[in-house]
């Protein structure tokens, strides 16, 4: 297989003087600082705080909270739908539960011809 990714190596990376470090092959497979970019300048250029590079911005936290709420709503609806289906199909529901229980099916190994 050949996978072609249309990306920019080191997107947003900069050198200590603030000049671009994008599209440098050396950014592949190693930390930016080892490749020749400046970690602190890159974080600053991307709007972050080099002293606290893993902070989560308020708009990002809000976006994730909204996505999580939507997913929780979807999961609750699906679980309710499944509960309805299980009530209407108790025999199939038992098979379904057994399949996902992790228990191996009962097999009469003595009945298997070698």
SULMOZI-V265609 format. One record per residue. PSI is psi in whole degrees, -180 to 180 (999 if undefined). OMEGA is omega in degrees with one decimal (NA if undefined). BURIAL is 1 if it has 9 or more other ideal C-beta (glycine too) atoms within 8 Angstrom, else 0. Layout:
PSI&OMEGA&BURIAL, PSI&OMEGA&BURIAL
This chain:
149&174.9&0, 123&178.4&0, 122&179.3&0, 117&178.5&0, 122&178.2&0, 84&-177.8&0, 171&174.6&0, 116&179.3&0, 133&177.1&1, 32&-177.8&1, 122&177.9&0, -7&-178.2&0, 142&178.5&1, 161&175.1&1, 176&-178.2&1, -33&-179.4&0, 1&177.8&0, -5&178.3&0, 154&-174.9&0, 142&174.5&0, 16&178.9&1, 155&175.1&1, 20&176.8&0, 125&-178.8&1, -31&-177.2&0, -13&178.3&0, -13&-176.8&1, 122&172.0&0, 15&177.1&0, 162&177.8&0, 147&-179.9&0, -39&-178.0&1, -32&177.6&0, -24&-178.1&0, -19&179.7&1, -6&176.9&0, 165&178.5&1, 117&-177.5&1, -50&-176.7&1, -44&179.7&0, -37&179.3&1, -46&178.8&1, -45&-179.8&1, -42&-179.5&1, -27&179.2&1, 4&176.1&0, 11&-178.5&0, -178&179.3&1, 115&-177.2&0, -25&178.1&1, -22&-179.4&0, 67&-171.0&0, -14&-177.2&1, 16&178.4&0, 150&179.1&0, 121&-178.9&0, 152&-176.6&0, -41&-178.3&0, -34&178.2&0, -44&178.9&0, -41&179.0&1, -41&179.6&0, -44&179.5&0, -39&178.7&0, -41&178.4&0, -43&178.7&0, -42&179.7&0, -40&179.2&0, -42&178.1&0, -42&179.5&0, -39&178.7&0, -39&177.6&0, -45&179.3&0, -44&180.0&0, -44&179.6&0, -42&178.8&0, -42&179.8&0, -39&179.0&0, -37&177.0&0, -41&177.5&0, -42&179.3&0, -41&179.3&0, -41&177.3&0, -45&-179.1&0, -43&179.7&1, -39&177.4&1, -40&-177.4&0, -21&-175.7&0, 65&-174.3&0, -36&-179.4&0, -47&177.7&0, -35&179.0&0, -38&178.1&1, -42&177.0&0, -43&179.4&0, -48&-179.1&1, -41&-179.9&0, -41&-179.5&1, -43&-177.3&0, 3&-178.3&0, -21&-176.9&0, -5&177.2&0, 137&177.1&0, 147&178.4&0, 155&177.6&0, 124&-178.1&0, 132&175.5&0, 91&-176.8&0, -26&179.9&0, -19&-179.2&0, -5&-179.0&0, 124&178.9&0, 135&178.3&0, 999&NA&0
